[in-house]
Amino acid sequence: MALNNFLFAQCACYFLAFLFSFVVVVPLSENGHDFRGRCLLFTEGMWLSANLTVQERERFTVQEWGPPAACRFSLLASLLSLLLAAAHAWRTLFFLCKGHEGSFFSAFLNLLVSAFVVFLVFIASTIVSVGFTMWCDTITEKGTVPHSCEELQDIDLELGVDNSAFYDQFAIAQVQFRTPGWPLKALAGRGWPEDASPGQEPSKGAGHGWA
């Protein structure tokens, strides 16, 4: 019973990780398509006018687009999380349905993989958060423009890209990056119940240590 409960918890965590990763991959992919491969993160630019309102400004000009590696790394980290979560969810569900048990080595390896994915997702979320903040500070001139970053997505910035959804896309990505899918899996990935045979209780004290 303890084994089944633990495997069910693992499967639920992997499913959450898959779901959250999917919700990150979709908006990041759409933004890459909308911006024609240009990276919005860390982009530098300015409004070419001394006037004080957006309507009287000539146009927003990009001085330097953000490094493509920033957007690619965030997307690849999400894709890796998505694929690993799907693979582990299927494996855990198989164990749960068939009553199989894993080895101590496989449980320890799962913990290492989960911790590594948490590390990658943390870096990607930091890149997205900091890079997007810099972009919003740039196009709003740190709040001096009479429009918010969200409102500016409804204005054609005349950059040769589709900027009609950039705020929604990165707002969704940032929220989902902060969800506890993989962190929960890393916490649940101790693996000790997998070393117990089906129908047997884990050894004494095993439930209180990390594999």
DRENPA-3360 file (N, C-alpha, C; in nm, 2 decimals, always signed):
BEGIN
1 = MALNNFLF = +0.08/-0.12/+0.00/+0.00/+0.00/+0.00/+0.09/+0.13/+0.00 ~ +0.20/+0.12/+0.08/+0.28/+0.24/+0.09/+0.35/+0.26/-0.05 ~ +0.39/+0.15/-0.11/+0.45/+0.16/-0.25/+0.35/+0.22/-0.35 ~ +0.23/+0.17/-0.35/+0.13/+0.23/-0.44/+0.10/+0.37/-0.42 ~ +0.09/+0.41/-0.29/+0.07/+0.55/-0.26/+0.18/+0.64/-0.31 ~ +0.30/+0.59/-0.28/+0.42/+0.67/-0.32/+0.43/+0.68/-0.47 ~ +0.41/+0.57/-0.54/+0.42/+0.58/-0.69/+0.31/+0.67/-0.75 ~ +0.19/+0.67/-0.68/+0.08/+0.75/-0.73/+0.12/+0.90/-0.71;
9 = AQCACYFL = +0.19/+0.93/-0.60/+0.23/+1.07/-0.57/+0.34/+1.11/-0.68 ~ +0.43/+1.02/-0.71/+0.53/+1.04/-0.81/+0.47/+1.07/-0.94 ~ +0.37/+0.99/-0.98/+0.30/+1.00/-1.11/+0.23/+1.13/-1.12 ~ +0.17/+1.17/-1.01/+0.10/+1.30/-1.01/+0.19/+1.42/-1.02 ~ +0.31/+1.41/-0.96/+0.41/+1.52/-0.97/+0.46/+1.52/-1.11 ~ +0.49/+1.41/-1.17/+0.54/+1.41/-1.31/+0.43/+1.46/-1.41 ~ +0.31/+1.43/-1.38/+0.20/+1.48/-1.46/+0.19/+1.64/-1.45 ~ +0.20/+1.69/-1.33/+0.20/+1.83/-1.31/+0.32/+1.90/-1.38;
17 = AFLFSFVV = +0.44/+1.83/-1.37/+0.56/+1.89/-1.44/+0.54/+1.89/-1.59 ~ +0.47/+1.78/-1.64/+0.45/+1.78/-1.79/+0.35/+1.89/-1.83 ~ +0.24/+1.91/-1.75/+0.14/+2.01/-1.78/+0.20/+2.15/-1.77 ~ +0.28/+2.18/-1.67/+0.33/+2.31/-1.66/+0.44/+2.34/-1.76 ~ +0.51/+2.24/-1.80/+0.62/+2.25/-1.90/+0.55/+2.28/-2.04 ~ +0.44/+2.21/-2.06/+0.36/+2.23/-2.19/+0.31/+2.37/-2.20 ~ +0.26/+2.43/-2.09/+0.21/+2.56/-2.09/+0.32/+2.67/-2.10 ~ +0.44/+2.63/-2.07/+0.56/+2.72/-2.10/+0.60/+2.71/-2.24;
25 = VVPLSENG = +0.61/+2.59/-2.30/+0.66/+2.57/-2.43/+0.57/+2.64/-2.53 ~ +0.44/+2.63/-2.52/+0.35/+2.69/-2.62/+0.37/+2.84/-2.64 ~ +0.36/+2.92/-2.53/+0.38/+3.07/-2.55/+0.52/+3.11/-2.59 ~ +0.62/+3.04/-2.55/+0.76/+3.07/-2.59/+0.78/+3.04/-2.74 ~ +0.72/+2.93/-2.78/+0.73/+2.89/-2.92/+0.65/+2.99/-3.01 ~ +0.53/+3.03/-2.96/+0.45/+3.13/-3.04/+0.53/+3.26/-3.04 ~ +0.59/+3.30/-2.93/+0.66/+3.43/-2.94/+0.78/+3.43/-3.03 ~ +0.85/+3.31/-3.04/+0.96/+3.30/-3.13/+0.91/+3.31/-3.28;
33 = HDFRGRCL = +0.79/+3.25/-3.30/+0.73/+3.26/-3.44/+0.69/+3.41/-3.47 ~ +0.62/+3.47/-3.37/+0.57/+3.61/-3.39/+0.68/+3.70/-3.41 ~ +0.80/+3.69/-3.34/+0.91/+3.78/-3.36/+1.01/+3.73/-3.46 ~ +0.97/+3.63/-3.54/+1.05/+3.59/-3.65/+1.20/+3.55/-3.61 ~ +1.21/+3.48/-3.50/+1.34/+3.43/-3.45/+1.41/+3.53/-3.37 ~ +1.37/+3.65/-3.36/+1.44/+3.75/-3.28/+1.40/+3.73/-3.13 ~ +1.50/+3.76/-3.05/+1.47/+3.73/-2.90/+1.43/+3.86/-2.84 ~ +1.32/+3.86/-2.77/+1.27/+3.98/-2.70/+1.34/+4.01/-2.57;
41 = LFTEGMWL = +1.39/+3.90/-2.51/+1.46/+3.92/-2.38/+1.59/+4.00/-2.39 ~ +1.60/+4.09/-2.30/+1.72/+4.18/-2.29/+1.74/+4.27/-2.41 ~ +1.63/+4.29/-2.49/+1.64/+4.38/-2.60/+1.66/+4.52/-2.56 ~ +1.74/+4.60/-2.63/+1.76/+4.74/-2.60/+1.71/+4.83/-2.71 ~ +1.65/+4.94/-2.68/+1.59/+5.03/-2.78/+1.55/+5.16/-2.72 ~ +1.49/+5.24/-2.80/+1.45/+5.37/-2.75/+1.34/+5.43/-2.84 ~ +1.27/+5.53/-2.79/+1.17/+5.61/-2.87/+1.25/+5.72/-2.93 ~ +1.23/+5.74/-3.06/+1.31/+5.84/-3.13/+1.23/+5.97/-3.14;
49 = SANLTVQE = +1.22/+6.03/-3.02/+1.15/+6.16/-3.01/+1.17/+6.22/-2.87 ~ +1.16/+6.35/-2.86/+1.17/+6.41/-2.73/+1.03/+6.44/-2.68 ~ +0.93/+6.41/-2.75/+0.79/+6.44/-2.71/+0.76/+6.35/-2.59 ~ +0.65/+6.38/-2.52/+0.62/+6.32/-2.40/+0.51/+6.21/-2.41 ~ +0.45/+6.20/-2.52/+0.34/+6.10/-2.53/+0.37/+6.01/-2.65 ~ +0.32/+5.89/-2.63/+0.35/+5.78/-2.73/+0.29/+5.83/-2.87 ~ +0.18/+5.89/-2.87/+0.11/+5.93/-2.99/+0.20/+6.02/-3.07 ~ +0.28/+6.11/-3.01/+0.36/+6.21/-3.08/+0.50/+6.16/-3.11;
57 = RERFTVQE = +0.53/+6.04/-3.06/+0.67/+5.99/-3.08/+0.67/+5.93/-3.22 ~ +0.79/+5.94/-3.28/+0.80/+5.88/-3.42/+0.78/+5.73/-3.42 ~ +0.86/+5.66/-3.35/+0.85/+5.52/-3.34/+0.95/+5.46/-3.25 ~ +0.93/+5.34/-3.20/+1.02/+5.27/-3.11/+1.12/+5.20/-3.20 ~ +1.25/+5.22/-3.17/+1.36/+5.16/-3.25/+1.44/+5.07/-3.17 ~ +1.46/+4.95/-3.21/+1.55/+4.85/-3.14/+1.69/+4.88/-3.18 ~ +1.77/+4.90/-3.08/+1.92/+4.92/-3.09/+1.99/+4.79/-3.11 ~ +1.95/+4.70/-3.02/+2.01/+4.56/-3.03/+1.91/+4.46/-2.97;
65 = WGPPAACR = +1.88/+4.36/-3.05/+1.79/+4.25/-3.01/+1.86/+4.17/-2.90 ~ +1.79/+4.11/-2.82/+1.84/+4.02/-2.72/+1.92/+3.90/-2.77 ~ +2.01/+3.84/-2.70/+2.08/+3.73/-2.75/+1.99/+3.61/-2.78 ~ +2.00/+3.55/-2.90/+1.91/+3.44/-2.93/+1.93/+3.32/-2.83 ~ +2.05/+3.31/-2.77/+2.07/+3.20/-2.67/+1.98/+3.21/-2.55 ~ +1.94/+3.33/-2.51/+1.85/+3.34/-2.40/+1.72/+3.28/-2.42 ~ +1.66/+3.31/-2.54/+1.53/+3.25/-2.57/+1.54/+3.10/-2.60 ~ +1.65/+3.06/-2.67/+1.66/+2.92/-2.70/+1.68/+2.84/-2.58;
73 = FSLLASLL = +1.76/+2.89/-2.49/+1.79/+2.81/-2.36/+1.66/+2.79/-2.29 ~ +1.58/+2.90/-2.27/+1.45/+2.89/-2.20/+1.36/+2.79/-2.27 ~ +1.35/+2.79/-2.40/+1.26/+2.70/-2.47/+1.31/+2.56/-2.46 ~ +1.45/+2.54/-2.48/+1.50/+2.40/-2.47/+1.49/+2.34/-2.33 ~ +1.50/+2.43/-2.23/+1.49/+2.38/-2.09/+1.34/+2.33/-2.07 ~ +1.25/+2.41/-2.12/+1.11/+2.37/-2.11/+1.08/+2.24/-2.19 ~ +1.14/+2.23/-2.31/+1.12/+2.11/-2.39/+1.18/+1.98/-2.32 ~ +1.30/+2.00/-2.26/+1.36/+1.89/-2.19/+1.27/+1.85/-2.07;
81 = SLLLAAAH = +1.22/+1.95/-2.00/+1.13/+1.92/-1.88/+1.01/+1.85/-1.93 ~ +0.95/+1.89/-2.04/+0.83/+1.83/-2.10/+0.86/+1.68/-2.13 ~ +0.97/+1.65/-2.20/+0.99/+1.52/-2.25/+1.03/+1.43/-2.13 ~ +1.11/+1.47/-2.04/+1.15/+1.39/-1.92/+1.03/+1.36/-1.83 ~ +0.94/+1.46/-1.82/+0.82/+1.45/-1.73/+0.73/+1.34/-1.80 ~ +0.72/+1.35/-1.93/+0.63/+1.25/-2.00/+0.69/+1.11/-1.98 ~ +0.82/+1.10/-2.00/+0.88/+0.96/-1.99/+0.87/+0.91/-1.85 ~ +0.90/+0.99/-1.75/+0.89/+0.94/-1.62/+0.75/+0.91/-1.57;
89 = AWRTLFFL = +0.66/+0.99/-1.62/+0.52/+0.97/-1.59/+0.47/+0.83/-1.64 ~ +0.51/+0.80/-1.77/+0.47/+0.68/-1.82/+0.54/+0.56/-1.75 ~ +0.67/+0.58/-1.71/+0.74/+0.47/-1.64/+0.68/+0.45/-1.50 ~ +0.65/+0.56/-1.43/+0.59/+0.54/-1.30/+0.45/+0.48/-1.31 ~ +0.37/+0.52/-1.41/+0.24/+0.46/-1.42/+0.25/+0.32/-1.45 ~ +0.35/+0.28/-1.53/+0.37/+0.14/-1.56/+0.40/+0.06/-1.43 ~ +0.49/+0.11/-1.35/+0.52/+0.05/-1.22/+0.39/+0.04/-1.14 ~ +0.31/+0.14/-1.14/+0.19/+0.14/-1.05/+0.09/+0.04/-1.10;
97 = CKGHEGSF = +0.07/+0.03/-1.23/-0.03/-0.07/-1.28/+0.02/-0.21/-1.27 ~ +0.15/-0.23/-1.30/+0.20/-0.37/-1.30/+0.26/-0.42/-1.17 ~ +0.27/-0.33/-1.07/+0.32/-0.36/-0.94/+0.47/-0.39/-0.94 ~ +0.54/-0.34/-1.04/+0.68/-0.36/-1.05/+0.75/-0.27/-0.95 ~ +0.88/-0.31/-0.92/+0.96/-0.23/-0.83/+1.09/-0.19/-0.90 ~ +1.14/-0.07/-0.87/+1.27/-0.02/-0.92/+1.38/-0.05/-0.83 ~ +1.50/-0.04/-0.88/+1.62/-0.06/-0.80/+1.65/+0.07/-0.72 ~ +1.74/+0.05/-0.62/+1.79/+0.17/-0.55/+1.86/+0.26/-0.64;
105 = FSAFLNLL = +1.94/+0.21/-0.73/+2.01/+0.29/-0.83/+1.92/+0.37/-0.92 ~ +1.82/+0.31/-0.97/+1.72/+0.39/-1.05/+1.65/+0.50/-0.97 ~ +1.62/+0.47/-0.85/+1.56/+0.57/-0.76/+1.65/+0.69/-0.74 ~ +1.78/+0.66/-0.71/+1.88/+0.76/-0.69/+1.90/+0.84/-0.82 ~ +1.90/+0.77/-0.93/+1.92/+0.84/-1.06/+1.80/+0.93/-1.09 ~ +1.68/+0.89/-1.06/+1.56/+0.97/-1.08/+1.57/+1.10/-0.99 ~ +1.63/+1.09/-0.87/+1.64/+1.20/-0.79/+1.74/+1.30/-0.85 ~ +1.85/+1.25/-0.90/+1.95/+1.34/-0.96/+1.90/+1.41/-1.08;
113 = VSAFVVFL = +1.83/+1.33/-1.17/+1.77/+1.39/-1.29/+1.67/+1.50/-1.25 ~ +1.58/+1.47/-1.15/+1.48/+1.57/-1.11/+1.55/+1.70/-1.06 ~ +1.66/+1.68/-0.98/+1.73/+1.79/-0.92/+1.79/+1.87/-1.04 ~ +1.85/+1.80/-1.14/+1.91/+1.87/-1.25/+1.81/+1.95/-1.33 ~ +1.69/+1.89/-1.35/+1.59/+1.97/-1.42/+1.54/+2.09/-1.34 ~ +1.53/+2.07/-1.21/+1.49/+2.19/-1.13/+1.59/+2.30/-1.15 ~ +1.72/+2.26/-1.15/+1.83/+2.36/-1.17/+1.82/+2.43/-1.30 ~ +1.79/+2.36/-1.41/+1.78/+2.42/-1.54/+1.65/+2.51/-1.55;
121 = VFIASTIV = +1.54/+2.46/-1.49/+1.42/+2.54/-1.49/+1.44/+2.67/-1.41 ~ +1.51/+2.66/-1.30/+1.54/+2.78/-1.22/+1.62/+2.88/-1.30 ~ +1.72/+2.84/-1.38/+1.80/+2.93/-1.46/+1.72/+2.99/-1.57 ~ +1.64/+2.90/-1.64/+1.55/+2.95/-1.74/+1.45/+3.05/-1.69 ~ +1.39/+3.03/-1.58/+1.29/+3.12/-1.52/+1.36/+3.25/-1.49 ~ +1.48/+3.25/-1.44/+1.55/+3.37/-1.40/+1.58/+3.45/-1.53 ~ +1.62/+3.38/-1.63/+1.65/+3.45/-1.76/+1.52/+3.51/-1.82 ~ +1.41/+3.44/-1.81/+1.29/+3.50/-1.87/+1.24/+3.61/-1.78;
129 = SVGFTMWC = +1.25/+3.60/-1.65/+1.20/+3.71/-1.56/+1.28/+3.83/-1.58 ~ +1.41/+3.82/-1.57/+1.50/+3.94/-1.58/+1.50/+4.00/-1.72 ~ +1.51/+3.91/-1.82/+1.51/+3.96/-1.96/+1.38/+4.03/-2.00 ~ +1.27/+3.98/-1.95/+1.14/+4.04/-1.99/+1.12/+4.17/-1.91 ~ +1.17/+4.18/-1.79/+1.16/+4.30/-1.71/+1.24/+4.41/-1.78 ~ +1.36/+4.37/-1.83/+1.44/+4.47/-1.91/+1.37/+4.52/-2.03 ~ +1.31/+4.43/-2.10/+1.23/+4.47/-2.22/+1.12/+4.56/-2.19 ~ +1.04/+4.53/-2.08/+0.93/+4.62/-2.04/+0.99/+4.76/-2.00;
137 = DTITEKGT = +1.10/+4.76/-1.93/+1.16/+4.89/-1.88/+1.20/+4.97/-2.01 ~ +1.25/+4.90/-2.11/+1.29/+4.97/-2.23/+1.18/+5.03/-2.31 ~ +1.07/+4.96/-2.33/+0.97/+5.01/-2.42/+0.88/+5.11/-2.34 ~ +0.88/+5.10/-2.21/+0.81/+5.20/-2.13/+0.90/+5.31/-2.07 ~ +1.02/+5.30/-2.11/+1.12/+5.40/-2.05/+1.11/+5.41/-1.90 ~ +1.10/+5.29/-1.84/+1.09/+5.28/-1.69/+0.98/+5.36/-1.64 ~ +0.86/+5.35/-1.71/+0.74/+5.41/-1.66/+0.71/+5.55/-1.70 ~ +0.80/+5.61/-1.78/+0.77/+5.75/-1.82/+0.68/+5.75/-1.94;
145 = VPHSCEEL = +0.66/+5.64/-2.01/+0.57/+5.64/-2.12/+0.43/+5.62/-2.07 ~ +0.33/+5.69/-2.12/+0.19/+5.68/-2.06/+0.12/+5.56/-2.10 ~ +0.18/+5.45/-2.12/+0.12/+5.32/-2.14/+0.20/+5.21/-2.07 ~ +0.14/+5.12/-2.02/+0.20/+5.01/-1.95/+0.26/+4.91/-2.05 ~ +0.34/+4.82/-2.00/+0.40/+4.72/-2.09/+0.29/+4.63/-2.15 ~ +0.19/+4.60/-2.08/+0.08/+4.52/-2.12/+0.00/+4.60/-2.23 ~ -0.02/+4.72/-2.21/-0.10/+4.80/-2.31/-0.02/+4.82/-2.44 ~ +0.11/+4.82/-2.43/+0.19/+4.84/-2.56/+0.18/+4.72/-2.65;
153 = QDIDLELG = +0.14/+4.61/-2.60/+0.13/+4.50/-2.70/+0.01/+4.52/-2.79 ~ -0.08/+4.61/-2.76/-0.19/+4.64/-2.85/-0.16/+4.75/-2.95 ~ -0.04/+4.80/-2.94/+0.01/+4.91/-3.03/+0.11/+4.85/-3.12 ~ +0.10/+4.88/-3.25/+0.20/+4.83/-3.35/+0.33/+4.91/-3.33 ~ +0.43/+4.84/-3.28/+0.56/+4.91/-3.26/+0.64/+4.92/-3.39 ~ +0.59/+4.87/-3.50/+0.66/+4.89/-3.63/+0.80/+4.84/-3.63 ~ +0.81/+4.71/-3.57/+0.94/+4.65/-3.57/+0.96/+4.54/-3.67 ~ +0.86/+4.52/-3.75/+0.86/+4.41/-3.85/+0.83/+4.28/-3.79;
161 = VDNSAFYD = +0.77/+4.28/-3.67/+0.73/+4.16/-3.60/+0.59/+4.17/-3.55 ~ +0.53/+4.06/-3.51/+0.39/+4.07/-3.45/+0.41/+4.08/-3.30 ~ +0.39/+4.20/-3.25/+0.40/+4.22/-3.11/+0.26/+4.23/-3.03 ~ +0.16/+4.17/-3.09/+0.03/+4.18/-3.04/+0.00/+4.09/-2.92 ~ +0.09/+4.00/-2.88/+0.07/+3.91/-2.77/+0.19/+3.89/-2.69 ~ +0.29/+3.97/-2.70/+0.42/+3.94/-2.63/+0.40/+3.94/-2.48 ~ +0.32/+4.03/-2.43/+0.30/+4.04/-2.28/+0.23/+3.92/-2.23 ~ +0.12/+3.88/-2.29/+0.05/+3.76/-2.25/+0.14/+3.64/-2.25;
169 = QFAIAQVQ = +0.21/+3.62/-2.36/+0.30/+3.50/-2.38/+0.40/+3.49/-2.27 ~ +0.47/+3.60/-2.23/+0.57/+3.59/-2.13/+0.51/+3.59/-1.99 ~ +0.40/+3.65/-1.97/+0.33/+3.65/-1.84/+0.29/+3.51/-1.81 ~ +0.24/+3.43/-1.91/+0.20/+3.29/-1.89/+0.33/+3.21/-1.86 ~ +0.43/+3.23/-1.94/+0.55/+3.16/-1.92/+0.61/+3.18/-1.78 ~ +0.61/+3.30/-1.73/+0.67/+3.33/-1.60/+0.59/+3.27/-1.49 ~ +0.46/+3.27/-1.50/+0.38/+3.21/-1.40/+0.40/+3.06/-1.39 ~ +0.40/+2.99/-1.51/+0.42/+2.85/-1.51/+0.56/+2.81/-1.48;
177 = FRTPGWPL = +0.66/+2.89/-1.51/+0.79/+2.85/-1.46/+0.80/+2.85/-1.31 ~ +0.72/+2.92/-1.24/+0.73/+2.93/-1.10/+0.64/+2.82/-1.03 ~ +0.57/+2.74/-1.11/+0.49/+2.64/-1.05/+0.57/+2.52/-1.00 ~ +0.52/+2.45/-0.90/+0.61/+2.35/-0.83/+0.61/+2.21/-0.89 ~ +0.60/+2.19/-1.02/+0.59/+2.06/-1.08/+0.72/+1.98/-1.05 ~ +0.83/+2.03/-1.11/+0.96/+1.96/-1.09/+1.01/+1.97/-0.95 ~ +1.00/+2.09/-0.88/+1.04/+2.09/-0.74/+0.97/+1.99/-0.65 ~ +0.84/+1.97/-0.68/+0.77/+1.87/-0.60/+0.82/+1.73/-0.63;
185 = KALAGRGW = +0.85/+1.71/-0.76/+0.91/+1.58/-0.80/+1.04/+1.56/-0.73 ~ +1.13/+1.66/-0.73/+1.26/+1.64/-0.66/+1.24/+1.61/-0.51 ~ +1.14/+1.67/-0.45/+1.11/+1.64/-0.31/+1.06/+1.50/-0.29 ~ +0.97/+1.46/-0.39/+0.91/+1.33/-0.38/+1.00/+1.22/-0.43 ~ +1.11/+1.25/-0.50/+1.19/+1.16/-0.57/+1.29/+1.08/-0.48 ~ +1.26/+1.06/-0.36/+1.35/+0.99/-0.27/+1.37/+0.85/-0.31 ~ +1.26/+0.79/-0.36/+1.27/+0.66/-0.42/+1.27/+0.54/-0.32 ~ +1.27/+0.56/-0.19/+1.28/+0.45/-0.10/+1.17/+0.34/-0.11;
193 = PEDASPGQ = +1.05/+0.38/-0.14/+0.95/+0.28/-0.15/+0.97/+0.19/-0.27 ~ +1.04/+0.23/-0.37/+1.06/+0.14/-0.49/+1.15/+0.03/-0.45 ~ +1.22/+0.03/-0.34/+1.31/-0.07/-0.30/+1.24/-0.18/-0.22 ~ +1.11/-0.15/-0.18/+1.03/-0.24/-0.11/+0.95/-0.33/-0.21 ~ +0.94/-0.45/-0.19/+0.86/-0.54/-0.28/+0.71/-0.50/-0.26 ~ +0.63/-0.52/-0.37/+0.49/-0.49/-0.37/+0.42/-0.57/-0.25 ~ +0.34/-0.50/-0.18/+0.27/-0.56/-0.07/+0.35/-0.56/+0.06 ~ +0.48/-0.52/+0.06/+0.56/-0.51/+0.18/+0.58/-0.37/+0.22;
201 = EPSKGAGH = +0.60/-0.35/+0.35/+0.63/-0.22/+0.40/+0.77/-0.18/+0.38 ~ +0.81/-0.06/+0.37/+0.95/-0.02/+0.36/+1.02/-0.05/+0.49 ~ +1.15/-0.07/+0.48/+1.23/-0.10/+0.60/+1.22/+0.02/+0.70 ~ +1.24/-0.01/+0.83/+1.23/+0.08/+0.93/+1.32/+0.20/+0.91 ~ +1.26/+0.32/+0.92/+1.34/+0.44/+0.91/+1.36/+0.48/+0.77 ~ +1.32/+0.40/+0.67/+1.35/+0.44/+0.53/+1.27/+0.56/+0.48 ~ +1.15/+0.58/+0.54/+1.07/+0.69/+0.50/+1.11/+0.82/+0.55 ~ +1.23/+0.83/+0.62/+1.27/+0.95/+0.68/+1.40/+1.00/+0.62;
209 = GWA = +1.45/+0.93/+0.52/+1.58/+0.97/+0.47/+1.57/+0.99/+0.32 ~ +1.67/+1.05/+0.26/+1.68/+1.08/+0.12/+1.76/+0.97/+0.06 ~ +1.72/+0.92/-0.06/+1.79/+0.81/-0.13/+1.92/+0.87/-0.18;
% end
